[in-house]
Amino acid sequence: MPTTDTPGVPLSTPWEDLVTSALLGTDRRPLRVEGGASAGPAALLGAAAVHTVRRRAALRPAARTALPEPAPADPRPPLPAAAHRRLAQLLADRSAPPGGGRRGAAPDLTELIPQWLASAGAHGYRAPAELLPALLDAARARTDLRPHVLEFAGPRGLWLAALNPEWRFALRASSRGAPRPDTTDSEEVGLLWEEGLFAERVALLGALREEDPGAARSLLAGTWSSERAEDRLMFLDSLRSGLSGDDEAFLEEALADRSRNVRSTAAELLSALPDSALARRMAARATSCVNPDRTGDALSVGVEAPHECDAAMQRDGVVPAPPSGRGERSWWLGQLVESTPLGVWRERFGGRTAQALVALPVADGWSGELHAAWCRAAVRQRDPDWARALLGAPSTPPANGPGTASLAERSKLLATLPPGERALWVAGFIAAHGLSDAFQLLGVCSVPWHGPLGRSVVDALDIARDAGSYPWSFSGVMGLAERCLDPAEGERLAVLTTTPDEPEGASPGAGGYWSEAFQRLVSTLRLRGTMDAELAGGGME
């Protein structure tokens, strides 16, 4: 290799000129040499070789960086071999291109990932190290997976996430996944509370709240005045766990907070304590507006909504400005009633039960507003007796029910009932009204669905199938059934996979679509059963 100017090509010739001549050719873009002549291809290659050596010789080695600390140990047992292979399959399918349109008769593996992760977490397994990158990628793409992924990935997942900026969400997005100190070490607790990331502080406060509510409250009170408003709101929300009368003094002080959202949350928490001073103040206001009204032998509920929202009401959390479309007086009344202990109405109306109170006629068209406020109070105070009364019989049409026609409010009321009773109520609702209004109600039922609820859903789907409706009208419920039905139901449903005769007036081709949909349902249930068996298998990777 030449070490001086190569056949007349100066060493000062820029590298970019050499590249241009090489791309275009020395005939079209010649290089000029001494004396004005043109360099040929050999001279060009020689000059490029010299430039390459010079460029490499000028490079400086990269600075040495410290190796990361080794990943922490994870003492949980490894996955059984079959479950390990299943997880790899689910994660590989996640990155497959979507098929579009109908999914066919095969199970949608992507939709089974959350359920698989929840089951693996319940068994207490640790995530395979080689699958941690794919798990974190899945959680980055789907926020609904993050809590389960971070719990399953454990300390090694957080260690790995700290090394890749694309996975930093794992360090800040989920307090469940944040590392927590030993809460018995007061020095470490204090250090983390003063210097930790927000997610770590939320996790710490939650852990302390479970073990020692008073210590958690004292920790929060120590820095309360210096916290940001949005942080104060999140910290205050952690007091819902283990809420008791011991929290009242702190919450009363929060009623004077400079943030309206913090004040509202403090008032909501205080109203959930029936013996708190705020609950008594709200009860005094509400009972001045809602009273027994006796005309002859008939008893009804008389309502006189408040005429103003004074400063004291606003301090206790009543928002003065109503949303668009709401009247001021009805807006204020609803807030007073929902913040009043429900036991007050039993005393006010001669010891009548919740069911009897809800059944009373309400004067002057105030029934909807009063019952809606009672619904919110029942949810806030977690009162199953009032929830039952406001839900009424599942066979009653929602528009004629005793509480509210809102399915969202009914779902919240259902959530206050025990899981078995909740499932029976929804099963009765579906049997009476079909599936068209049941989707939200099914969402609050525990998984897997109790037998009567699962049978009610399948029976309603079968009725729609026999009627010749298109199955995608029920695609949301069908998707829930794939995830929530007991896997043991799969064999019983196999009979529905055949193509039915199409009745007169049926949608063209609906029978074939229903057959395919039930094939997918059955195959998904069978796969879920197999997955459960694999996770229960034990053994080593």
C-alpha positions as CSV (number, residue, x, y, z in Angstrom):
1,M,0.0,0.0,0.0
2,P,1.5,3.3,-0.9
3,T,2.5,5.7,1.8
4,T,3.0,8.8,-0.4
5,D,0.8,10.5,-2.9
6,T,-0.7,7.7,-5.1
7,P,0.0,8.3,-8.9
8,G,-0.3,12.0,-8.5
9,V,-3.5,12.1,-6.4
10,P,-2.9,14.5,-3.5
11,L,-3.4,13.2,0.0
12,S,-5.4,16.4,0.7
13,T,-8.1,15.3,-1.6
14,P,-11.3,15.1,0.5
15,W,-12.8,11.7,1.2
16,E,-16.1,12.8,-0.2
17,D,-14.5,13.6,-3.6
18,L,-13.1,10.0,-3.7
19,V,-16.5,8.5,-2.9
20,T,-18.2,10.6,-5.6
21,S,-15.7,9.6,-8.3
22,A,-16.0,6.0,-7.3
23,L,-19.8,6.1,-7.6
24,L,-20.0,8.0,-10.9
25,G,-16.8,6.6,-12.5
26,T,-13.5,8.3,-13.2
27,D,-14.6,9.1,-16.7
28,R,-17.7,11.1,-15.6
29,R,-16.1,12.5,-12.5
30,P,-12.3,12.5,-12.9
31,L,-9.8,13.2,-10.1
32,R,-7.3,15.8,-11.1
33,V,-3.6,15.0,-10.5
34,E,-0.5,17.1,-10.7
35,G,-0.1,18.7,-14.0
36,G,-3.9,18.7,-14.7
37,A,-4.2,15.1,-15.9
38,S,-6.9,12.8,-14.8
39,A,-6.3,9.8,-12.4
40,G,-7.5,6.4,-13.5
41,P,-9.3,3.8,-11.5
42,A,-6.1,2.3,-10.1
43,A,-5.1,5.7,-8.7
44,L,-8.5,6.2,-7.2
45,L,-8.4,2.9,-5.3
46,G,-4.9,3.6,-4.1
47,A,-5.9,7.0,-2.8
48,A,-8.9,5.5,-1.1
49,A,-6.7,2.9,0.6
50,V,-4.4,5.6,2.0
51,H,-7.4,7.6,3.3
52,T,-8.8,4.5,5.0
53,V,-5.6,3.8,6.8
54,R,-5.4,7.5,7.9
55,R,-9.0,7.5,9.1
56,R,-8.6,4.4,11.2
57,A,-5.3,5.5,12.7
58,A,-7.0,8.7,13.9
59,L,-9.7,6.8,15.9
60,R,-9.5,6.9,19.7
61,P,-10.6,4.0,21.7
62,A,-13.8,4.3,23.7
63,A,-13.6,5.2,27.3
64,R,-14.0,2.3,29.7
65,T,-17.3,2.2,31.5
66,A,-18.2,0.3,34.6
67,L,-20.2,-2.9,34.2
68,P,-23.7,-3.0,35.7
69,E,-24.2,-4.6,39.0
70,P,-25.3,-8.3,38.6
71,A,-29.1,-8.8,38.5
72,P,-30.6,-9.5,41.9
73,A,-31.7,-13.0,42.8
74,D,-35.3,-14.1,42.4
75,P,-36.1,-16.9,44.9
76,R,-39.4,-17.8,43.3
77,P,-39.6,-21.3,41.6
78,P,-39.2,-21.5,37.9
79,L,-42.0,-22.2,35.4
80,P,-42.8,-25.8,34.5
81,A,-41.3,-26.7,31.2
82,A,-44.7,-26.9,29.4
83,A,-45.8,-23.5,30.8
84,H,-42.4,-22.0,29.7
85,R,-43.0,-23.1,26.1
86,R,-46.6,-21.8,26.2
87,L,-45.4,-18.3,27.3
88,A,-42.8,-18.2,24.5
89,Q,-45.6,-19.1,22.1
90,L,-48.0,-16.4,23.4
91,L,-45.2,-13.8,23.2
92,A,-44.2,-14.8,19.7
93,D,-47.9,-14.6,18.6
94,R,-48.1,-11.1,20.0
95,S,-45.8,-9.8,17.4
96,A,-47.5,-11.5,14.5
97,P,-49.3,-9.2,12.0
98,P,-53.1,-8.9,12.7
99,G,-55.3,-10.9,10.5
100,G,-58.0,-8.3,10.2
101,G,-61.8,-9.0,9.9
102,R,-63.1,-12.2,11.5
103,R,-60.5,-14.1,13.6
104,G,-61.6,-17.5,12.3
105,A,-62.1,-20.5,14.6
106,A,-58.6,-20.4,16.2
107,P,-58.1,-18.9,19.6
108,D,-56.7,-15.4,19.8
109,L,-53.5,-16.0,21.7
110,T,-52.9,-12.3,22.3
111,E,-56.0,-12.0,24.4
112,L,-54.9,-14.9,26.6
113,I,-51.6,-13.2,27.7
114,P,-53.2,-11.3,30.6
115,Q,-54.9,-14.4,31.9
116,W,-51.8,-16.5,31.6
117,L,-49.8,-13.8,33.5
118,A,-52.4,-13.6,36.3
119,S,-52.4,-17.4,36.7
120,A,-48.6,-17.6,36.7
121,G,-48.5,-14.8,39.3
122,A,-51.1,-16.7,41.5
123,H,-48.8,-19.7,41.4
124,G,-45.8,-17.6,42.4
125,Y,-43.5,-18.5,39.5
126,R,-40.6,-16.4,38.4
127,A,-40.2,-15.2,34.8
128,P,-37.7,-17.0,32.6
129,A,-34.6,-14.7,32.2
130,E,-34.5,-15.2,28.4
131,L,-38.1,-14.1,28.0
132,L,-37.8,-10.9,30.1
133,P,-37.0,-8.7,27.0
134,A,-40.1,-9.9,25.2
135,L,-42.3,-9.5,28.3
136,L,-41.1,-5.9,28.8
137,D,-41.7,-5.2,25.1
138,A,-45.2,-6.5,25.4
139,A,-45.9,-4.3,28.5
140,R,-44.5,-1.3,26.7
141,A,-47.0,-1.9,23.9
142,R,-50.0,-2.7,26.1
143,T,-50.5,-0.7,29.3
144,D,-53.1,-3.2,30.5
145,L,-50.3,-5.9,30.8
146,R,-48.0,-3.8,32.9
147,P,-49.1,-4.7,36.4
148,H,-49.1,-8.4,35.7
149,V,-45.8,-8.2,33.7
150,L,-44.0,-6.2,36.4
151,E,-45.2,-8.6,39.1
152,F,-44.1,-11.7,37.1
153,A,-40.8,-10.2,36.0
154,G,-39.9,-9.3,39.6
155,P,-36.6,-7.7,40.6
156,R,-34.8,-9.0,37.5
157,G,-37.3,-7.3,35.3
158,L,-36.8,-4.0,37.0
159,W,-33.0,-4.4,36.8
160,L,-33.2,-5.1,33.1
161,A,-35.6,-2.2,32.5
162,A,-33.1,0.2,34.0
163,L,-30.6,-0.7,31.2
164,N,-32.9,0.2,28.3
165,P,-34.6,3.6,27.9
166,E,-37.5,2.0,26.1
167,W,-38.4,0.1,29.3
168,R,-38.1,3.0,31.7
169,F,-41.9,2.9,32.1
170,A,-41.4,-0.1,34.4
171,L,-39.5,2.1,36.9
172,R,-42.1,4.8,37.0
173,A,-45.5,3.6,35.8
174,S,-46.5,1.0,38.3
175,S,-46.1,1.3,42.0
176,R,-46.7,-2.4,42.3
177,G,-43.4,-3.0,40.5
178,A,-41.4,-0.4,42.3
179,P,-38.8,-1.8,44.7
180,R,-39.8,-1.3,48.4
181,P,-37.6,-1.3,51.4
182,D,-38.1,-3.3,54.6
183,T,-40.8,-1.2,56.3
184,T,-39.4,-2.3,59.7
185,D,-36.2,-0.3,59.0
186,S,-37.2,3.2,59.9
187,E,-34.0,4.8,58.6
188,E,-34.4,3.2,55.2
189,V,-38.1,4.1,55.1
190,G,-37.3,7.8,55.9
191,L,-34.6,7.9,53.3
192,L,-36.8,6.5,50.5
193,W,-39.6,8.8,51.5
194,E,-37.4,11.8,51.2
195,E,-35.4,10.9,48.1
196,G,-37.3,8.2,46.2
197,L,-39.0,8.3,42.9
198,F,-42.7,9.1,43.0
199,A,-43.7,5.5,42.2
200,E,-41.4,4.2,45.0
201,R,-43.0,6.7,47.5
202,V,-46.5,5.6,46.5
203,A,-45.5,2.0,46.9
204,L,-43.9,2.7,50.3
205,L,-47.0,4.6,51.5
206,G,-49.2,1.7,50.4
207,A,-47.1,-0.9,52.2
208,L,-47.0,1.1,55.4
209,R,-50.7,1.7,55.2
210,E,-51.3,-2.1,55.2
211,E,-49.0,-2.7,58.2
212,D,-49.4,0.4,60.3
213,P,-52.0,3.0,59.1
214,G,-50.9,5.5,61.7
215,A,-47.2,5.4,60.7
216,A,-48.2,5.9,57.1
217,R,-50.3,8.9,58.0
218,S,-47.5,10.4,60.1
219,L,-45.1,10.0,57.2
220,L,-47.4,11.8,54.9
221,A,-48.2,14.6,57.3
222,G,-44.5,15.3,57.7
223,T,-44.0,16.4,54.1
224,W,-47.6,17.3,53.2
225,S,-47.2,21.1,52.9
226,S,-44.2,20.7,50.5
227,E,-45.7,18.1,48.1
228,R,-47.0,19.1,44.7
229,A,-50.8,19.2,44.4
230,E,-51.0,16.2,42.0
231,D,-48.8,14.2,44.4
232,R,-50.9,15.2,47.4
233,L,-54.0,13.9,45.5
234,M,-52.4,10.5,44.9
235,F,-51.0,10.2,48.4
236,L,-54.4,11.1,49.8
237,D,-56.0,8.4,47.7
238,S,-53.8,5.8,49.5
239,L,-55.7,6.5,52.7
240,R,-58.8,4.6,51.3
241,S,-57.0,1.4,52.4
242,G,-57.7,1.0,56.1
243,L,-59.7,4.2,56.4
244,S,-60.8,4.8,60.0
245,G,-61.7,7.5,62.4
246,D,-58.1,7.9,63.3
247,D,-57.6,9.6,59.9
248,E,-60.3,12.2,60.5
249,A,-58.1,15.0,61.9
250,F,-55.7,14.8,59.0
251,L,-58.5,14.8,56.5
252,E,-60.2,17.7,58.2
253,E,-57.0,19.7,57.7
254,A,-57.0,18.7,54.0
255,L,-60.4,20.3,53.6
256,A,-58.5,23.6,53.6
257,D,-56.0,22.5,50.9
258,R,-55.3,25.0,48.1
259,S,-56.1,22.3,45.5
260,R,-59.8,21.8,44.8
261,N,-59.3,18.1,43.8
262,V,-57.5,17.5,47.1
263,R,-60.4,19.1,49.0
264,S,-63.0,17.0,47.2
265,T,-61.1,13.8,47.8
266,A,-60.7,14.6,51.5
267,A,-64.4,15.4,51.8
268,E,-65.3,12.1,50.0
269,L,-63.1,10.1,52.4
270,L,-64.6,11.9,55.4
271,S,-68.2,11.2,54.2
272,A,-67.3,7.5,54.1
273,L,-66.8,7.7,57.9
274,P,-70.3,7.9,59.3
275,D,-69.2,9.2,62.7
276,S,-67.0,12.0,61.3
277,A,-67.8,15.6,61.9
278,L,-68.2,16.3,58.2
279,A,-70.7,13.4,57.8
280,R,-72.7,14.9,60.6
281,R,-72.6,18.4,59.0
282,M,-73.7,17.0,55.7
283,A,-76.4,15.0,57.3
284,A,-77.8,18.1,59.0
285,R,-77.9,19.9,55.7
286,A,-79.4,16.9,53.8
287,T,-82.1,16.3,56.4
288,S,-83.2,20.0,56.2
289,C,-83.9,19.3,52.5
290,V,-85.3,15.7,52.5
291,N,-88.0,14.8,55.0
292,P,-91.0,12.5,55.6
293,D,-94.1,14.0,54.1
294,R,-97.3,12.5,55.5
295,T,-100.6,13.2,53.8
296,G,-103.3,11.3,55.7
297,D,-102.1,7.7,56.0
298,A,-99.8,7.9,53.0
299,L,-96.1,8.5,53.6
300,S,-93.9,10.0,50.9
301,V,-90.5,11.8,50.7
302,G,-90.6,15.6,50.6
303,V,-87.7,17.4,49.0
304,E,-86.8,21.1,49.2
305,A,-83.4,21.6,47.4
306,P,-80.9,24.1,48.9
307,H,-81.2,27.7,47.7
308,E,-77.5,28.5,48.0
309,C,-74.1,27.0,48.3
310,D,-72.4,28.9,51.1
311,A,-68.7,29.0,52.0
312,A,-69.1,26.3,54.7
313,M,-70.7,23.9,52.2
314,Q,-67.9,24.6,49.7
315,R,-65.3,23.9,52.4
316,D,-66.9,20.6,53.0
317,G,-66.5,19.6,49.4
318,V,-69.7,20.8,47.7
319,V,-68.8,22.0,44.2
320,P,-70.8,25.2,43.6
321,A,-70.8,25.2,39.8
322,P,-72.9,22.5,38.2
323,P,-71.9,20.7,34.9
324,S,-73.6,21.8,31.7
325,G,-77.2,20.9,31.6
326,R,-77.7,20.5,35.4
327,G,-79.6,22.9,37.6
328,E,-77.7,24.4,40.6
329,R,-80.2,23.3,43.2
330,S,-80.4,19.7,42.1
331,W,-76.6,19.6,41.8
332,W,-76.2,20.8,45.4
333,L,-78.8,18.5,46.7
334,G,-77.2,15.4,45.1
335,Q,-73.9,16.2,46.7
336,L,-75.4,16.7,50.1
337,V,-77.3,13.4,50.0
338,E,-74.4,11.3,48.6
339,S,-72.2,12.6,51.5
340,T,-74.8,11.7,54.2
341,P,-74.5,8.4,56.1
342,L,-77.2,6.1,54.9
343,G,-78.2,5.2,58.4
344,V,-79.5,8.7,58.9
345,W,-82.4,8.0,56.6
346,R,-83.5,4.9,58.5
347,E,-83.7,7.0,61.7
348,R,-85.4,9.9,59.8
349,F,-88.1,7.6,58.4
350,G,-89.1,5.7,61.5
351,G,-86.7,2.7,61.2
352,R,-87.7,1.7,57.7
353,T,-85.4,-0.6,55.8
354,A,-83.5,0.5,52.7
355,Q,-85.9,-1.4,50.5
356,A,-88.9,0.3,52.1
357,L,-87.3,3.7,51.8
358,V,-86.4,3.3,48.1
359,A,-90.0,2.2,47.4
360,L,-91.5,5.4,48.9
361,P,-92.9,7.9,46.4
362,V,-90.9,11.1,46.1
363,A,-92.7,14.5,45.7
364,D,-92.4,17.0,42.9
365,G,-90.4,14.8,40.5
366,W,-87.3,14.6,42.7
367,S,-87.2,10.8,42.6
368,G,-84.5,10.5,40.0
369,E,-82.1,12.9,41.6
370,L,-82.6,11.5,45.1
371,H,-82.2,7.9,44.1
372,A,-79.1,8.6,42.0
373,A,-77.6,10.3,45.1
374,W,-78.5,7.3,47.2
375,C,-76.8,5.1,44.6
376,R,-73.6,7.1,44.9
377,A,-73.8,7.0,48.7
378,A,-74.2,3.2,48.7
379,V,-71.2,2.8,46.5
380,R,-69.1,5.2,48.6
381,Q,-70.1,3.6,51.9
382,R,-70.0,0.0,50.5
383,D,-73.4,-0.7,51.8
384,P,-74.8,-4.0,50.3
385,D,-78.3,-3.6,51.8
386,W,-78.8,-0.2,50.0
387,A,-77.2,-1.6,46.9
388,R,-79.7,-4.5,46.8
389,A,-82.6,-2.1,47.4
390,L,-81.5,0.3,44.6
391,L,-80.8,-2.5,42.2
392,G,-84.2,-4.1,42.7
393,A,-85.2,-7.4,41.1
394,P,-83.0,-8.3,38.0
395,S,-86.2,-9.0,36.0
396,T,-87.4,-5.4,36.4
397,P,-86.7,-3.3,33.3
398,P,-83.9,-0.7,34.1
399,A,-86.2,2.2,33.2
400,N,-88.7,1.0,35.8
401,G,-86.2,0.0,38.5
402,P,-86.2,1.5,42.0
403,G,-82.7,3.1,41.8
404,T,-81.3,4.3,38.5
405,A,-81.5,3.2,34.8
406,S,-77.8,4.0,34.4
407,L,-75.9,0.8,33.7
408,A,-72.7,2.4,34.8
409,E,-74.2,3.2,38.2
410,R,-75.8,-0.3,38.4
411,S,-72.4,-1.8,37.8
412,K,-70.9,0.1,40.7
413,L,-73.8,-1.0,43.0
414,L,-73.2,-4.6,41.9
415,A,-69.5,-4.3,42.9
416,T,-70.6,-3.9,46.5
417,L,-72.3,-7.3,46.6
418,P,-70.5,-10.6,47.3
419,P,-69.2,-12.3,44.1
420,G,-71.7,-15.1,44.1
421,E,-74.7,-12.8,44.6
422,R,-73.4,-10.5,42.0
423,A,-73.2,-13.3,39.4
424,L,-76.7,-14.5,40.2
425,W,-78.2,-11.0,39.8
426,V,-76.5,-10.5,36.4
427,A,-77.6,-14.0,35.4
428,G,-81.2,-13.1,36.2
429,F,-80.9,-9.8,34.3
430,I,-79.6,-11.6,31.2
431,A,-82.4,-14.2,31.4
432,A,-85.0,-11.4,31.5
433,H,-83.5,-8.8,29.1
434,G,-80.9,-10.6,27.0
435,L,-77.4,-9.5,26.3
436,S,-77.8,-6.1,24.7
437,D,-77.5,-4.2,27.9
438,A,-75.4,-6.7,29.9
439,F,-71.8,-5.9,28.8
440,Q,-71.0,-3.4,31.6
441,L,-72.7,-5.6,34.2
442,L,-70.6,-8.6,33.1
443,G,-67.5,-6.6,33.5
444,V,-67.8,-6.4,37.3
445,C,-68.4,-10.2,37.8
446,S,-65.5,-12.3,39.1
447,V,-63.6,-14.7,36.8
448,P,-64.2,-17.4,36.0
449,W,-68.0,-16.8,35.9
450,H,-70.1,-18.7,38.4
451,G,-72.0,-21.6,36.8
452,P,-75.4,-19.9,36.6
453,L,-74.0,-16.8,35.0
454,G,-72.0,-18.7,32.4
455,R,-75.0,-20.8,31.5
456,S,-77.2,-17.7,31.2
457,V,-74.7,-16.0,28.9
458,V,-74.4,-19.1,26.7
459,D,-78.2,-19.6,26.6
460,A,-78.7,-16.0,25.5
461,L,-76.0,-16.4,22.7
462,D,-77.8,-19.6,21.6
463,I,-81.1,-17.8,21.4
464,A,-79.5,-15.1,19.3
465,R,-78.0,-17.8,17.1
466,D,-81.4,-19.5,16.6
467,A,-82.9,-16.1,15.7
468,G,-80.4,-15.8,12.8
469,S,-78.8,-12.6,14.1
470,Y,-75.2,-11.8,13.0
471,P,-72.8,-12.9,15.7
472,W,-70.7,-9.7,15.5
473,S,-73.6,-7.9,17.2
474,F,-72.5,-9.9,20.2
475,S,-68.8,-9.8,19.6
476,G,-68.0,-8.0,22.9
477,V,-69.9,-10.5,25.0
478,M,-68.4,-13.4,23.0
479,G,-64.9,-12.0,23.7
480,L,-65.7,-11.8,27.4
481,A,-67.0,-15.4,27.3
482,E,-63.8,-16.6,25.8
483,R,-61.9,-15.0,28.7
484,C,-64.3,-15.5,31.6
485,L,-66.3,-18.7,31.1
486,D,-65.1,-21.7,33.2
487,P,-62.9,-23.8,30.9
488,A,-64.8,-26.9,32.1
489,E,-67.8,-25.5,30.0
490,G,-65.9,-26.1,26.8
491,E,-67.0,-29.7,26.2
492,R,-70.7,-28.9,27.0
493,L,-70.7,-26.2,24.4
494,A,-69.2,-28.4,21.6
495,V,-72.8,-29.1,20.3
496,L,-73.1,-25.4,19.4
497,T,-70.3,-25.5,16.9
498,T,-72.4,-27.1,14.2
499,T,-74.0,-24.9,11.5
500,P,-77.7,-24.4,12.3
501,D,-80.5,-24.3,9.8
502,E,-81.2,-20.7,9.0
503,P,-84.8,-19.7,10.0
504,E,-87.0,-17.6,7.7
505,G,-85.9,-14.0,7.7
506,A,-82.4,-14.8,9.1
507,S,-79.4,-12.7,8.1
508,P,-77.8,-14.5,5.1
509,G,-74.9,-16.7,6.1
510,A,-75.4,-16.0,9.8
511,G,-75.4,-19.7,10.7
512,G,-71.9,-20.2,9.4
513,Y,-70.6,-17.2,11.2
514,W,-72.2,-18.5,14.5
515,S,-70.6,-21.9,14.0
516,E,-67.2,-20.3,13.5
517,A,-67.7,-18.1,16.6
518,F,-68.7,-21.0,18.8
519,Q,-65.8,-23.1,17.4
520,R,-63.5,-20.3,18.5
521,L,-65.1,-20.1,21.9
522,V,-64.8,-23.9,22.5
523,S,-61.2,-24.0,21.3
524,T,-60.3,-21.1,23.5
525,L,-61.8,-22.7,26.6
526,R,-60.0,-25.9,25.8
527,L,-56.7,-24.0,25.5
528,R,-57.3,-22.2,28.7
529,G,-57.9,-25.5,30.5
530,T,-54.6,-26.8,29.0
531,M,-52.8,-23.7,30.1
532,D,-54.1,-24.0,33.7
533,A,-53.0,-27.6,33.8
534,E,-49.5,-26.6,32.5
535,L,-49.1,-24.0,35.2
536,A,-50.3,-26.4,37.9
537,G,-47.8,-29.1,36.7
538,G,-44.9,-28.1,38.8
539,G,-41.4,-29.3,38.0
540,M,-38.4,-27.4,36.6
541,E,-37.6,-25.5,33.4
